[in-house]
């Protein structure tokens, strides 16, 4: 007897489940608490963010830059600061529409996985706040003392890297894409490789280029945080 296929509900995080970019907002937060120079850090953070939106970001350079303040201050100070970040920035940004969508997939028996290009330090507590245990984020290399080095460990979860990391996740469970029925929600053109790989791509709060591509290819478009929240909450396709 053929086993039923595992149903996967894959989610990008920033501008998909959250109405903000957690990586960018963490950088802005470090300025507010005095960890980074407000002028120079903001300039470089904006520059990196523009490259991300354009699909030209060098993720290794960015991770070194984004984790520098955390690395310099150590584990205890970093943990305390992140708790404040969750209270002041992330908690107020978590929307009921996003939680409802996750819970609907879970109630249907789907395995929920967040697949994000933001690093694990920033995103692990966010995934936990959303009630999602499975997180594929940019893994951070650690030194012999167990603290971050600024380098990336393994394949970064960006563009084609999201596909490769998902294939590693599947292989660890003795699965392939053929064994699963997969849905992926994302806002960004950076995620087209994974959107093309899954059975059910959903352009979610899409940027203009992804919206145009989704319309061209007949992909479902979901404006999760729009006034059409009732449609989003029921999982009904939003109007293109």
N, C-alpha and C positions, 0 to 999 in steps of 0.2 A: 504493500500500500504506500502510495506516494505521500510524503509528509507535506503538510501545508507550509506555504512560504511565510517566512518571518516578515512582518510588516514593519518598516522603518519610517519614522517621521524625523527627518533631519532638519535642523534649524540653524541658519546663520544667527548671529546675536545682534550686532550693532545695526540699528535702523531697520531691523527685522522684528526681533522680539522686544527690543528696546527702541524708543524714539530718539536715541542719541548714539554717539560713538563713544563707548566706554574707554577706549584707549586714549582718544583725544581728550576726553573729560578728565581722565586721571592726570594727564599732563597739566591741564588747566588747574586742577586741584592742587598739585604740588607747588604751583606758583602761589596760590592763595595761602598755603601754610608755610611759605617761606623756604621751600626746599630748592627752588630754582629761580634764576634771575628772570624777572617778569618780561623784560624786553627781548633778550636773546633767546630764551627758551621758547617764548610765544612765537617768535619769528620762525625758528626751526621747526616747531611743532606744526605750525600752519603750512610750512613748506612740505613737510612729510605727508601731511593730510591731503594736500593737493595732489601729490604724487600717487597716493593711494586711490583717490577718486579717479585719477586718470589711468590707473593700471600700470604705473611706471615705478612703483615703490621698490627700493632695495630693502627688503625686510631685515636683512642682517644689520645694515647700518642703522635702521630705525630701532631695532630691539636694543642695540648697544646704547643708543641715545635715550630711549624711553625708560630703561631700567637703571640708568646711572645713579639717580638720586636714591633709589631703593637700595642699590648695592652699597653705596657709601654710608648709609645710615644703619644698616643691619636689620636683622630679623624682627626684633622686638618693636623698634620704632616703625618699621614697615607695616607690621600687623596692626599696630594701633592706628596708624594713619589710614589704612584700608578700611578699618571698622568705621572711622569717621566718614570716609568717602561713601561707604554703603549707606550710612544714615542720611547724609546731606545731599547726595547726588543720585545714587542708584535707586534707593528705596522709593523716593517720590516719583521716579520715572517708570516704575513697574506698573503697567496698565492691566486692568482686568481682562481686556480682550486677549492679551497675550497669554495670561494664565489660563483663561477659558479654553483657548485653542490647544495648549499643551495638555490640559486635563482631558479634553475630548479625545485626543489621540490615545492617551493612556487608558481611558475607559473603554476604548475600542480594542485594547490589547496590543497596541503598537509600541514598539521600542523607540523611545525618544532619545535623540542624540543632538547636542549642540556642537556645531562644527564652525569654529571661529578663527579668524586670522589674528585676533588679539591674544596676548600672552596669558599663560596660565595663572600668573600672580594676580593679574587684574580680574580674570574671568571666573576662577574657581568659586569664589564666594558668591558671584552673581548667579552662576548655574545653581548653586545650592539654594539661593533665595527664590529662584524660579521653580525649585523642586525637581531639578533634572540632575540625575547622578552621572550620566555618561557625557563626558566633555572631551572633545578633541580640540585643543588649542595649541598655540605655539609653545612648545616645551622649552624650558630654560635650562641650559647646562649649569651644573653645580661644581664647585671646587671640592677639595678634599675635606673641607669643613662643612660641606653641605649647603653653602650659600651660592647665590647666583654669580656667574662670571660675566654675563653680558652677551654670551654666545647662545646660539640656538642648538638644542639637542634634537637631532633627527630631522625629519622633513617638516618644514614650516607649513602650517595649514593655510596656505594662500594659493589662489588660482588652481593650477593643476595639482598642487600639493594637497588640496582638500580631497581630491579623488584618490590620490596615493595613500593618504592616511586612512581614509575609509576602507580602502582595500586591505590595508594592514589590520584594521579592526575586524573586518570580515574574516580574514584568513586566520586570525587568532581564535575564531569561533568555528573554524572549519567550514566557512561559507564563502560563496562568491556572489557577484551581482545577480546571477541566475537563480540564486536560492532565496532572494528577497524581493518584496514588493515595496519600492522605495518612493518616498515623497521628500522633496527638498524645498524649503522656503528661504528665499533670499531677496535682498533689495538691490544687489550690486552686479554690474557687468564683470567684476572680478570673479564672480562665482559661476559664470557661464559653463566652465568645464564640468562642474558637478551637476548643474542644472540639466546639461545635455546627457548626463550619465544615468540619472534616475528615471523611474517609470513615470513619475508625476511631478514635473517642475512647476513651482508656484512663484511667480514674480510678486514679491511681497513688499508693499510700500516702495515700489521700484523707482530707481533713478530714471531720468528721461530716456537714456539710451537703452536700459533694460526694458522699460515699458514698451518702447518701439519694437524691440526685438521680440518680446513676448506677443505683441499684437501680430507681428509678421508670422510667427511660428504657431500661433494658436494656443499658447500656454495660458494657463489660468493666471489672472491678475487679482491680487488680494490687497486692498487698501485697509490694513488692519486697524489703523488709528484714525480713520476718517469718520465722518458723520454716519457712514454706512456701517457702523459697528455691529448692528444687529445681524447683517449678512455675514460679517467676518466671524462673529461668535458662533454662528450655526455651521460655519464651514462652507457656506454657499459661495459660488464664484462671484466676485465683484465685477461690476461692469468694466470692460476694457476702455 
